[in-house]
Amino acid sequence: MKQISKQLRLDKDSYYETHLSIVNCILPVKMTPMEIKVLSRFMGLSGDISQDRFGTSAKKLVKTALNITSAGMSNYLRSLKDKGFIKEGATVTILPILFPNNKEQDYLFKLINIEE
């Protein structure tokens, strides 16, 4: 069997965005390209701000980085909640299965042509 292989070296923001773009194709509910950008920015937060990933300061950083309005941010977050990608409880959290490994992530897909 012929395998297709590709290695990408990415900065942190691109790493999370590319990961979400890849896994989006196998999710039962799809994210829009802008939802992927927004969620990937929240995933990439590190340090103290990552303790309150969806707090006011974090939202302001993401809004500034992506040049979106407060209303736009609210719409994207509501849509991500409605689709089940972020959960609201005592705190707002990202669905754990969406997080890749920190340093590198491997993927294995198998396509089967049922007519052959």
C-alpha positions in Angstrom: 0.0 0.0 0.0 1.3 3.4 -0.9 1.5 5.8 2.0 1.4 9.6 1.8 3.5 11.3 4.4 4.1 14.9 5.2 5.9 16.6 8.0 5.1 20.2 9.0 7.2 22.5 11.3 4.8 25.1 12.6 4.7 27.9 15.1 2.3 27.4 18.1 -0.7 29.2 16.5 -0.4 27.4 13.2 0.2 24.1 15.0 -3.2 24.2 16.8 -5.0 25.6 13.8 -3.6 22.9 11.5 -4.4 20.2 14.0 -8.0 21.4 14.2 -8.3 21.6 10.4 -7.1 18.0 10.1 -9.4 16.5 12.8 -12.3 18.6 11.6 -12.8 16.3 8.7 -13.5 13.3 10.9 -15.8 15.1 13.4 -19.5 14.5 13.1 -20.2 18.2 13.4 -17.9 20.6 11.5 -16.3 23.8 12.6 -16.1 26.7 10.2 -12.7 28.1 9.2 -13.1 31.0 11.6 -14.3 28.8 14.5 -11.1 26.8 14.0 -9.0 30.0 14.1 -10.8 31.2 17.3 -10.6 27.9 19.1 -6.9 27.3 18.1 -6.0 30.7 19.6 -7.6 29.8 22.9 -5.9 26.4 22.8 -2.5 28.0 22.3 -2.7 30.2 25.4 0.0 29.4 27.9 1.1 30.6 31.3 -1.2 32.1 33.9 -3.8 33.2 31.3 -4.4 29.6 30.3 -5.8 28.9 33.8 -8.8 31.1 32.9 -8.7 30.3 29.1 -12.0 32.0 28.4 -11.7 34.9 30.8 -11.8 38.6 29.9 -8.1 38.9 29.4 -7.9 35.8 27.2 -10.8 36.9 25.1 -9.2 40.3 24.6 -6.0 38.7 23.4 -7.8 36.5 20.9 -10.0 39.3 19.7 -7.0 41.5 19.1 -5.0 38.7 17.4 -7.8 37.9 15.0 -9.2 41.4 14.7 -12.8 40.5 15.6 -15.3 42.5 17.6 -16.8 41.5 21.0 -20.1 40.6 19.2 -18.2 38.4 16.8 -16.3 36.7 19.6 -19.6 36.0 21.4 -21.1 34.6 18.3 -18.1 32.2 17.7 -18.1 31.1 21.3 -21.8 30.4 21.3 -21.5 28.5 18.1 -18.6 26.4 19.5 -20.7 25.7 22.6 -23.8 24.8 20.6 -21.7 22.3 18.5 -20.2 20.8 21.7 -16.6 21.8 21.2 -16.5 23.8 24.4 -18.4 23.0 27.5 -19.7 25.3 30.2 -19.6 24.1 33.8 -17.8 25.7 36.8 -15.5 27.0 34.1 -15.6 26.9 30.3 -13.4 24.1 28.9 -12.4 22.8 25.5 -13.4 19.3 24.7 -10.2 17.3 25.8 -10.2 15.1 22.6 -9.5 18.2 20.5 -6.1 18.9 22.2 -3.1 17.4 20.3 0.1 16.4 22.0 2.2 19.4 22.9 5.4 18.7 20.8 4.1 16.7 17.9 1.0 14.8 16.7 0.8 11.9 14.4 -2.3 11.0 12.4 -3.3 7.7 10.7 -6.2 7.7 8.2 -7.3 4.7 6.2 -9.6 5.1 3.2 -11.3 2.0 1.8 -12.9 2.0 -1.6 -15.8 -0.4 -1.2 -16.3 -0.8 -4.9 -12.9 -2.4 -5.7 
